Amino acid sequence: MIDYRDVLRRVGYPESALILDFETFFSRDYNLHKIEMTYDAFLADDQFEVLGMGFADPQVPLFAGPSGVQLMLYAMQDSYGPNLERCTVVGHNLPFDALILLEKYGIKPPYTIDTLDLARHLDARGAHDLAYLAGKYGAPRPKGNTRQFLGLHAADMTPEHWTAMAEYCQRDIEITTHLLSVMLPLITRPEAEIPLATQNLHAFLGRNVVIDRALGQSLEQEMLAEVEAAVSALHQYDLWVENPPKLTSRTCKPPEVRRPTLK
C-alpha cells in the first residue's frame, strides 16, 4: 500500500502528521447528541470545559490533562509554528477539535485532514463513527466508551478516572492514526479532494459570511407589500375566489397503444 506520507507530499501538505483529539465535559443535558446543540453553542456554554487532549505525531499516543494542554500546545507551536503550519493536523470529526483550537487557544492550522471526511468520501452511505470504522478498517484496538465520565468536571475526577480517560483518548488517537494510514492512500484524487475539504473546514471556522439583517428585513417588507398589492388587485377586479373548486381525479382512460398486426 502507498504510504500516507507520499500522498501528503503529492497534495503539497507537510508530511509530518499531528493527530489531535480533545476531551471535554458532557452530561445528559449538555452534549453534542442533542439536536439543537451546535458546536458553537457547545463551546459558548458556561459548562464547557476541556478535560484533556490526546495527541501523536504520529508515534506513541500521549495524553495531557487540563493543566497541561496549553503547555503542550506551546511546545507544538515551537515545533510546527504559531498555527501549526509546518505539520498536517489530523482528527476525526475535525470541525469540533479545530473549533476548540481556534476559539480557546487562537490556533488555526492551514493544513488539515479529517478522517471522517475520508470515510464519507470512500463510502458515503455507510456508518462513519470511530467505533465502526475501527472495526471496518482493522484498527489495532477497538474504541472505548465515555459513559464512565458522564457529568464529571475536572474537579470531580479521581486518579482512576484520569487514568481511564488517558487510556480512552490514547486509544482514539491510535484508531485515527490507523485510519489516516489506511484511508488516505485510497482517495483517488487527493490533490483535489484534500484541499477542498480543508477549504470547507476553514469556511466553517472563518465566519466569512456576513448577513445584513437590515437589508433582509427591508426586502421582506417589500415582498410582503407586493403580495398585498396583488391580493388587493384580485379583490378590486372581483377575481378573488374564497373557496376555489377542488380538482377532481382523472376519469379518462389513458390512450391505447395499438400494436401492428402481422400479416
C-alpha positions in Angstrom: 0.0 0.0 0.0 1.1 3.6 -0.7 2.5 5.4 2.4 0.2 8.2 3.5 3.2 10.5 3.7 3.7 10.1 -0.1 0.1 11.2 -0.5 0.7 14.3 1.7 3.7 15.2 -0.4 1.7 14.7 -3.6 -1.0 17.1 -2.2 1.6 19.6 -1.1 0.9 19.2 2.6 3.6 18.8 5.3 4.3 15.1 5.6 4.5 15.4 9.4 1.1 14.5 10.7 -0.1 15.7 14.1 -3.1 13.8 15.3 -5.3 15.6 17.9 -8.3 14.8 20.0 -9.9 17.0 22.7 -11.8 15.5 25.6 -14.5 17.8 27.1 -17.1 17.8 29.8 -20.5 16.4 28.9 -23.7 15.4 30.7 -27.1 14.1 30.0 -28.5 17.6 29.3 -25.3 19.1 27.8 -23.9 17.0 24.9 -23.5 17.1 21.2 -26.1 14.5 20.6 -28.9 17.0 21.3 -30.4 18.2 18.0 -30.3 21.9 19.0 -26.7 21.7 20.3 -24.3 23.2 17.6 -20.6 23.2 18.1 -20.7 27.0 18.6 -23.4 26.7 21.3 -21.5 23.8 23.0 -18.3 25.8 23.2 -20.1 29.0 24.3 -22.0 27.3 27.1 -20.8 28.0 30.7 -20.5 24.3 31.3 -17.8 23.9 28.6 -14.5 22.6 30.0 -11.5 21.0 28.3 -10.6 17.9 30.3 -7.6 16.9 28.2 -6.1 16.4 24.8 -4.7 13.3 23.1 -2.0 13.7 20.5 0.6 11.9 18.4 2.9 12.9 15.6 2.1 10.1 14.9 4.3 8.0 17.1 3.3 6.9 20.6 -0.1 8.4 21.6 0.1 10.7 24.6 -2.5 12.5 26.8 -2.3 15.9 28.5 -4.8 16.8 31.3 -6.4 20.2 31.6 -3.4 21.8 33.2 -1.1 20.5 30.6 -3.0 21.2 27.4 -1.8 24.8 27.0 1.8 23.9 27.7 1.7 21.1 25.2 0.2 23.4 22.6 3.0 25.8 23.2 5.5 23.0 22.6 3.7 22.1 19.4 3.9 25.7 18.3 7.6 25.8 18.9 8.0 22.7 16.7 5.4 23.4 14.0 4.8 27.2 14.1 2.2 29.5 15.6 -0.6 28.0 13.7 1.0 24.5 13.3 1.7 25.4 9.7 4.7 23.1 9.4 2.6 19.9 10.0 -0.7 18.5 8.8 -3.3 18.4 11.7 -5.4 15.3 11.6 -8.5 14.4 13.6 -11.8 12.5 13.4 -14.7 15.0 13.2 -12.1 17.7 13.0 -14.5 20.7 13.0 -15.1 20.2 16.7 -11.4 19.9 17.6 -10.4 22.7 15.2 -13.0 25.0 16.7 -11.6 24.4 20.1 -8.1 25.1 18.8 -9.3 28.4 17.3 -11.8 29.7 19.9 -9.9 28.6 23.1 -6.3 28.7 22.0 -6.1 31.0 19.0 -4.7 28.4 16.6 -5.9 27.9 13.0 -4.0 25.2 11.2 -3.7 25.8 7.4 -3.2 22.1 6.6 -5.8 19.6 7.9 -7.2 16.2 7.2 -10.4 14.9 8.8 -10.6 11.1 8.8 -14.4 11.5 8.9 -14.2 13.2 5.5 -12.1 10.4 4.2 -14.6 7.8 5.4 -17.6 9.7 3.9 -15.7 10.0 0.6 -14.9 6.3 0.4 -18.3 5.1 1.5 -21.0 7.9 1.6 -23.8 5.6 2.6 -22.0 3.6 5.3 -21.5 4.4 9.0 -18.8 6.8 9.9 -18.4 6.8 13.6 -15.0 6.0 15.0 -16.1 2.7 16.6 -17.5 1.3 13.4 -14.5 2.5 11.3 -12.1 0.9 13.8 -13.6 -2.5 13.1 -14.1 -1.9 9.3 -10.5 -0.9 8.7 -8.8 -3.3 11.2 -7.6 -0.8 13.8 -5.3 -2.4 16.4 -7.7 -1.9 19.3 -11.5 -1.3 19.5 -12.8 2.1 20.6 -13.6 2.5 24.2 -16.6 4.4 25.7 -17.1 7.6 27.6 -20.0 6.5 29.9 -17.7 6.5 32.9 -17.0 10.2 32.5 -20.6 11.3 32.2 -21.3 14.5 34.3 -17.7 14.7 35.6 -15.9 18.0 35.7 -12.1 18.1 36.2 -12.7 18.8 39.9 -14.8 15.6 40.2 -12.2 13.3 38.6 -10.4 10.7 40.7 -6.9 9.4 39.8 -8.7 6.3 38.4 -10.8 8.5 36.2 -7.8 10.3 34.8 -6.0 7.0 34.1 -9.2 5.7 32.3 -9.5 9.0 30.3 -5.9 8.9 29.2 -6.4 5.3 28.1 -9.6 6.1 26.3 -8.2 9.2 24.5 -4.9 7.4 23.5 -7.0 4.6 22.0 -8.9 7.1 19.9 -5.6 8.6 18.7 -4.4 5.1 17.8 -7.5 4.5 15.8 -7.4 7.9 14.0 -3.7 7.3 13.1 -4.5 3.9 11.7 -7.4 5.3 9.7 -5.2 8.0 8.2 -2.6 5.4 7.1 -5.3 3.1 5.6 -7.8 5.5 4.1 -5.7 8.4 2.7 -4.0 6.2 0.1 -7.4 5.1 -1.1 -8.5 8.6 -2.1 -8.4 8.6 -5.9 -7.8 12.3 -6.4 -6.3 13.6 -3.2 -4.7 16.7 -4.8 -8.3 17.9 -5.4 -10.3 16.3 -2.6 -8.0 17.1 0.4 -7.5 20.9 -0.2 -11.3 21.2 -0.9 -12.0 19.5 2.5 -9.6 21.9 4.2 -11.3 24.8 2.5 -14.7 23.7 3.8 -13.3 23.5 7.3 -11.8 27.0 7.0 -15.1 28.3 5.8 -16.7 26.8 8.9 -14.1 28.3 11.2 -13.7 31.6 9.4 -17.2 33.1 9.7 -16.8 34.6 6.3 -20.5 35.0 5.6 -21.9 38.4 6.8 -25.6 38.8 7.0 -27.1 42.3 6.5 -30.2 42.0 8.8 -31.5 45.5 7.9 -31.4 44.7 4.2 -33.0 41.4 4.8 -35.9 42.9 6.8 -36.3 45.6 4.1 -36.5 43.0 1.4 -39.0 41.0 3.5 -41.3 44.1 3.8 -41.0 44.8 0.1 -42.1 41.3 -0.8 -45.0 41.4 1.7 -46.1 44.7 0.2 -46.1 43.2 -3.3 -48.1 40.2 -2.2 -50.7 42.5 -0.5 -50.9 44.6 -3.7 -51.5 41.5 -5.8 -54.3 40.3 -3.4 -55.9 43.8 -3.4 -55.9 43.8 -7.2 -57.7 40.5 -7.3 -60.3 41.8 -4.9 -60.7 45.0 -6.8 -61.4 43.3 -10.1 -63.6 40.6 -8.5 -61.1 37.8 -9.3 -60.6 36.6 -5.8 -62.3 33.3 -5.0 -62.7 32.4 -1.4 -63.4 28.7 -2.0 -61.8 27.6 -5.2 -63.2 24.4 -6.8 -61.3 21.3 -5.9 -59.7 19.4 -8.8 -61.2 16.0 -9.3 -59.3 12.9 -10.0 -58.6 11.9 -13.6 -61.5 9.9 -15.1 -60.5 9.5 -18.7 -58.6 6.4 -19.7 -55.1 6.6 -20.9 -54.7 6.3 -24.7 -54.5 2.8 -26.1 -51.4 1.7 -27.9 -52.3 -0.3 -31.0 -49.9 -2.9 -32.0 -49.3 -3.6 -35.7 -50.9 -6.8 -36.9 -48.6 -9.3 -38.6 -49.7 -10.5 -42.0 
